[in-house]
Amino acid sequence: MASYARRYMAGDREGVWADLRLLGPVPENLFEDCSAVAAETMRRVSSHISRLAEQLTALGLEVSGAMLSPPTPADAAELDDLAGRIGGIPLALDACLRYAGGVWFSGNLPELGQYASGFQSREVDFYPDPLIIPDAGSLRADWDTYCELLEDDPESDQGEFIFEFSPDALHKANVSGSTYDIRMAHTVADPILEGVDRRPGITLVEYLRWSISWGSMPGWSFAKDRAPAALAELRVQPDF
């Protein structure tokens, strides 16, 4: 049987990820092969992110901080350390933090109907959901907070460690909302991204594929007939 990585490089991208999801926790004998798929996937995601950052900047996107925080060797070392402390990191998440780095496309961009204060305070039935990806430091911060809670009250049941991957679509528009979360209990290949409106059960790779295919604004998929013309220039068929 061809390795997952060979199949992926040969073009069977969605098929490979579908098979990896069926594995559940990744067996040790397949860990290297599956990790290679995740790494190549997130390298391609990173290329799309770089392209979109240039295009969104040209369209006039205004963000409050850094739009991109490229991963560093220190981030890789951080992730290696955290994997040991946490007991493993889902492969797609580890590769995303390791190769894509921090991304913040949430801000003001009227040309795409995106406002940091929410569609100019109008009542709407969806939000653009601009792509936000955390960096390795965000995982460290969440883990440290989780450990501090356990240390402060050893008798309490904090439950499993849940990583707040990003604000949800409402929070990104500065409307009271929640977060997109990843449960860290099992080292699966492609973890579910919980909290995504209208897409229950969507995984991290599926969310990134959906986001890139909609020019980093996947919320517009719920209002295709109202999508701004400028969005068409950002949209591509993902190659991951």
Contacts in CASP RR format, 6 or more apart in sequence:
PFRMAT RR
TARGET T0000
AUTHOR 0000-0000-0000
METHOD contacts of the structure
MODEL  1
MASYARRYMAGDREGVWADLRLLGPVPENLFEDCSAVAAETMRRVSSHIS
RLAEQLTALGLEVSGAMLSPPTPADAAELDDLAGRIGGIPLALDACLRYA
GGVWFSGNLPELGQYASGFQSREVDFYPDPLIIPDAGSLRADWDTYCELL
EDDPESDQGEFIFEFSPDALHKANVSGSTYDIRMAHTVADPILEGVDRRP
GITLVEYLRWSISWGSMPGWSFAKDRAPAALAELRVQPDF
2 10 0 8 1.000
3 33 0 8 1.000
3 36 0 8 1.000
4 16 0 8 1.000
4 19 0 8 1.000
4 20 0 8 1.000
4 30 0 8 1.000
4 33 0 8 1.000
4 34 0 8 1.000
4 36 0 8 1.000
4 37 0 8 1.000
5 33 0 8 1.000
5 36 0 8 1.000
5 37 0 8 1.000
5 40 0 8 1.000
7 15 0 8 1.000
7 16 0 8 1.000
8 16 0 8 1.000
8 37 0 8 1.000
8 40 0 8 1.000
8 41 0 8 1.000
9 40 0 8 1.000
13 41 0 8 1.000
13 239 0 8 1.000
13 240 0 8 1.000
16 37 0 8 1.000
17 37 0 8 1.000
17 41 0 8 1.000
17 189 0 8 1.000
17 190 0 8 1.000
17 205 0 8 1.000
17 206 0 8 1.000
20 26 0 8 1.000
20 34 0 8 1.000
20 37 0 8 1.000
20 91 0 8 1.000
20 189 0 8 1.000
20 190 0 8 1.000
21 188 0 8 1.000
21 189 0 8 1.000
21 190 0 8 1.000
21 203 0 8 1.000
23 30 0 8 1.000
23 34 0 8 1.000
23 188 0 8 1.000
23 189 0 8 1.000
24 186 0 8 1.000
24 188 0 8 1.000
24 189 0 8 1.000
25 186 0 8 1.000
25 187 0 8 1.000
25 188 0 8 1.000
26 34 0 8 1.000
26 91 0 8 1.000
26 187 0 8 1.000
26 188 0 8 1.000
26 189 0 8 1.000
34 91 0 8 1.000
34 189 0 8 1.000
35 91 0 8 1.000
35 94 0 8 1.000
35 95 0 8 1.000
37 91 0 8 1.000
37 189 0 8 1.000
38 91 0 8 1.000
38 92 0 8 1.000
38 94 0 8 1.000
38 95 0 8 1.000
38 189 0 8 1.000
39 95 0 8 1.000
39 98 0 8 1.000
39 99 0 8 1.000
40 240 0 8 1.000
41 92 0 8 1.000
41 95 0 8 1.000
41 205 0 8 1.000
41 240 0 8 1.000
42 92 0 8 1.000
42 95 0 8 1.000
42 96 0 8 1.000
42 98 0 8 1.000
42 99 0 8 1.000
42 100 0 8 1.000
42 240 0 8 1.000
43 99 0 8 1.000
44 238 0 8 1.000
44 239 0 8 1.000
44 240 0 8 1.000
45 96 0 8 1.000
45 99 0 8 1.000
45 100 0 8 1.000
45 208 0 8 1.000
45 212 0 8 1.000
45 240 0 8 1.000
46 99 0 8 1.000
46 100 0 8 1.000
46 101 0 8 1.000
48 212 0 8 1.000
48 236 0 8 1.000
48 238 0 8 1.000
49 68 0 8 1.000
49 100 0 8 1.000
49 103 0 8 1.000
49 131 0 8 1.000
49 133 0 8 1.000
50 68 0 8 1.000
52 105 0 8 1.000
52 131 0 8 1.000
52 212 0 8 1.000
52 215 0 8 1.000
52 216 0 8 1.000
52 234 0 8 1.000
53 67 0 8 1.000
53 68 0 8 1.000
53 103 0 8 1.000
53 105 0 8 1.000
55 233 0 8 1.000
55 234 0 8 1.000
56 67 0 8 1.000
56 105 0 8 1.000
56 109 0 8 1.000
56 216 0 8 1.000
56 234 0 8 1.000
57 67 0 8 1.000
59 109 0 8 1.000
59 111 0 8 1.000
59 112 0 8 1.000
59 230 0 8 1.000
60 109 0 8 1.000
60 111 0 8 1.000
61 67 0 8 1.000
61 105 0 8 1.000
61 107 0 8 1.000
61 108 0 8 1.000
61 109 0 8 1.000
62 107 0 8 1.000
62 108 0 8 1.000
62 109 0 8 1.000
63 104 0 8 1.000
63 105 0 8 1.000
63 106 0 8 1.000
63 107 0 8 1.000
64 107 0 8 1.000
64 116 0 8 1.000
65 104 0 8 1.000
66 104 0 8 1.000
67 103 0 8 1.000
67 104 0 8 1.000
67 105 0 8 1.000
68 101 0 8 1.000
68 102 0 8 1.000
68 103 0 8 1.000
68 104 0 8 1.000
69 101 0 8 1.000
69 102 0 8 1.000
69 103 0 8 1.000
69 135 0 8 1.000
70 101 0 8 1.000
70 102 0 8 1.000
71 97 0 8 1.000
71 98 0 8 1.000
71 99 0 8 1.000
71 100 0 8 1.000
71 101 0 8 1.000
71 102 0 8 1.000
71 135 0 8 1.000
71 136 0 8 1.000
75 97 0 8 1.000
75 98 0 8 1.000
75 101 0 8 1.000
75 135 0 8 1.000
75 136 0 8 1.000
75 137 0 8 1.000
76 98 0 8 1.000
76 136 0 8 1.000
78 136 0 8 1.000
78 137 0 8 1.000
78 139 0 8 1.000
78 140 0 8 1.000
79 89 0 8 1.000
79 94 0 8 1.000
79 97 0 8 1.000
79 98 0 8 1.000
79 136 0 8 1.000
79 139 0 8 1.000
82 89 0 8 1.000
82 136 0 8 1.000
82 139 0 8 1.000
82 140 0 8 1.000
82 143 0 8 1.000
83 89 0 8 1.000
83 94 0 8 1.000
85 143 0 8 1.000
86 143 0 8 1.000
86 161 0 8 1.000
86 184 0 8 1.000
87 187 0 8 1.000
88 184 0 8 1.000
88 187 0 8 1.000
89 139 0 8 1.000
89 184 0 8 1.000
89 187 0 8 1.000
90 182 0 8 1.000
90 184 0 8 1.000
90 186 0 8 1.000
90 187 0 8 1.000
90 188 0 8 1.000
90 189 0 8 1.000
90 190 0 8 1.000
90 191 0 8 1.000
90 204 0 8 1.000
91 187 0 8 1.000
91 188 0 8 1.000
91 189 0 8 1.000
91 190 0 8 1.000
92 189 0 8 1.000
92 190 0 8 1.000
92 191 0 8 1.000
92 203 0 8 1.000
92 204 0 8 1.000
92 205 0 8 1.000
93 163 0 8 1.000
93 165 0 8 1.000
93 182 0 8 1.000
93 191 0 8 1.000
93 204 0 8 1.000
96 133 0 8 1.000
96 204 0 8 1.000
96 208 0 8 1.000
97 134 0 8 1.000
97 135 0 8 1.000
97 136 0 8 1.000
97 139 0 8 1.000
98 136 0 8 1.000
100 133 0 8 1.000
101 133 0 8 1.000
101 135 0 8 1.000
101 136 0 8 1.000
102 133 0 8 1.000
102 134 0 8 1.000
102 135 0 8 1.000
103 131 0 8 1.000
103 132 0 8 1.000
103 133 0 8 1.000
104 132 0 8 1.000
105 130 0 8 1.000
105 131 0 8 1.000
105 132 0 8 1.000
105 216 0 8 1.000
105 217 0 8 1.000
106 114 0 8 1.000
106 116 0 8 1.000
106 130 0 8 1.000
106 132 0 8 1.000
106 167 0 8 1.000
106 172 0 8 1.000
106 173 0 8 1.000
107 114 0 8 1.000
107 115 0 8 1.000
107 116 0 8 1.000
107 130 0 8 1.000
107 172 0 8 1.000
108 114 0 8 1.000
108 115 0 8 1.000
108 116 0 8 1.000
109 115 0 8 1.000
111 228 0 8 1.000
111 230 0 8 1.000
112 128 0 8 1.000
112 217 0 8 1.000
112 220 0 8 1.000
112 228 0 8 1.000
112 230 0 8 1.000
112 231 0 8 1.000
113 119 0 8 1.000
113 128 0 8 1.000
113 228 0 8 1.000
114 128 0 8 1.000
114 130 0 8 1.000
114 173 0 8 1.000
114 217 0 8 1.000
115 173 0 8 1.000
116 173 0 8 1.000
116 174 0 8 1.000
117 173 0 8 1.000
117 174 0 8 1.000
118 124 0 8 1.000
118 127 0 8 1.000
118 173 0 8 1.000
118 174 0 8 1.000
118 175 0 8 1.000
119 127 0 8 1.000
119 173 0 8 1.000
125 222 0 8 1.000
125 223 0 8 1.000
126 169 0 8 1.000
126 197 0 8 1.000
126 219 0 8 1.000
126 220 0 8 1.000
126 222 0 8 1.000
126 223 0 8 1.000
127 169 0 8 1.000
127 170 0 8 1.000
127 172 0 8 1.000
127 173 0 8 1.000
127 175 0 8 1.000
127 219 0 8 1.000
128 169 0 8 1.000
128 172 0 8 1.000
128 173 0 8 1.000
128 217 0 8 1.000
128 218 0 8 1.000
128 219 0 8 1.000
128 220 0 8 1.000
129 168 0 8 1.000
129 169 0 8 1.000
129 172 0 8 1.000
129 211 0 8 1.000
129 217 0 8 1.000
129 218 0 8 1.000
129 219 0 8 1.000
130 172 0 8 1.000
130 216 0 8 1.000
130 217 0 8 1.000
131 208 0 8 1.000
131 211 0 8 1.000
131 212 0 8 1.000
131 216 0 8 1.000
131 217 0 8 1.000
131 218 0 8 1.000
132 166 0 8 1.000
132 167 0 8 1.000
132 172 0 8 1.000
133 165 0 8 1.000
133 166 0 8 1.000
134 165 0 8 1.000
134 166 0 8 1.000
138 163 0 8 1.000
138 164 0 8 1.000
139 163 0 8 1.000
142 161 0 8 1.000
142 163 0 8 1.000
142 164 0 8 1.000
143 161 0 8 1.000
143 163 0 8 1.000
146 158 0 8 1.000
146 161 0 8 1.000
149 156 0 8 1.000
149 158 0 8 1.000
150 156 0 8 1.000
150 158 0 8 1.000
160 183 0 8 1.000
160 184 0 8 1.000
160 185 0 8 1.000
161 183 0 8 1.000
161 184 0 8 1.000
161 185 0 8 1.000
162 181 0 8 1.000
162 182 0 8 1.000
162 183 0 8 1.000
162 184 0 8 1.000
163 181 0 8 1.000
163 182 0 8 1.000
163 184 0 8 1.000
164 179 0 8 1.000
164 180 0 8 1.000
164 181 0 8 1.000
165 179 0 8 1.000
165 180 0 8 1.000
165 181 0 8 1.000
165 182 0 8 1.000
165 193 0 8 1.000
165 204 0 8 1.000
166 172 0 8 1.000
166 179 0 8 1.000
166 180 0 8 1.000
167 177 0 8 1.000
167 178 0 8 1.000
167 179 0 8 1.000
167 180 0 8 1.000
168 177 0 8 1.000
168 178 0 8 1.000
168 179 0 8 1.000
168 180 0 8 1.000
168 195 0 8 1.000
168 196 0 8 1.000
168 197 0 8 1.000
169 196 0 8 1.000
169 197 0 8 1.000
169 219 0 8 1.000
170 176 0 8 1.000
170 177 0 8 1.000
170 178 0 8 1.000
171 177 0 8 1.000
171 178 0 8 1.000
171 179 0 8 1.000
178 195 0 8 1.000
179 195 0 8 1.000
180 193 0 8 1.000
180 194 0 8 1.000
180 195 0 8 1.000
180 196 0 8 1.000
180 207 0 8 1.000
181 193 0 8 1.000
181 194 0 8 1.000
181 195 0 8 1.000
182 191 0 8 1.000
182 192 0 8 1.000
182 193 0 8 1.000
182 194 0 8 1.000
182 204 0 8 1.000
183 191 0 8 1.000
183 192 0 8 1.000
183 194 0 8 1.000
190 203 0 8 1.000
190 204 0 8 1.000
190 205 0 8 1.000
190 206 0 8 1.000
191 203 0 8 1.000
191 204 0 8 1.000
192 201 0 8 1.000
192 202 0 8 1.000
192 203 0 8 1.000
192 204 0 8 1.000
193 201 0 8 1.000
193 202 0 8 1.000
193 203 0 8 1.000
193 204 0 8 1.000
193 207 0 8 1.000
194 201 0 8 1.000
196 202 0 8 1.000
196 207 0 8 1.000
198 222 0 8 1.000
199 207 0 8 1.000
199 210 0 8 1.000
202 210 0 8 1.000
205 240 0 8 1.000
207 218 0 8 1.000
208 238 0 8 1.000
208 240 0 8 1.000
209 238 0 8 1.000
209 240 0 8 1.000
210 218 0 8 1.000
210 221 0 8 1.000
211 217 0 8 1.000
211 218 0 8 1.000
212 236 0 8 1.000
212 238 0 8 1.000
212 240 0 8 1.000
213 235 0 8 1.000
213 236 0 8 1.000
213 237 0 8 1.000
213 238 0 8 1.000
214 220 0 8 1.000
214 221 0 8 1.000
214 231 0 8 1.000
214 235 0 8 1.000
215 231 0 8 1.000
215 234 0 8 1.000
215 235 0 8 1.000
215 236 0 8 1.000
216 234 0 8 1.000
217 231 0 8 1.000
217 234 0 8 1.000
220 226 0 8 1.000
220 227 0 8 1.000
220 228 0 8 1.000
220 231 0 8 1.000
END
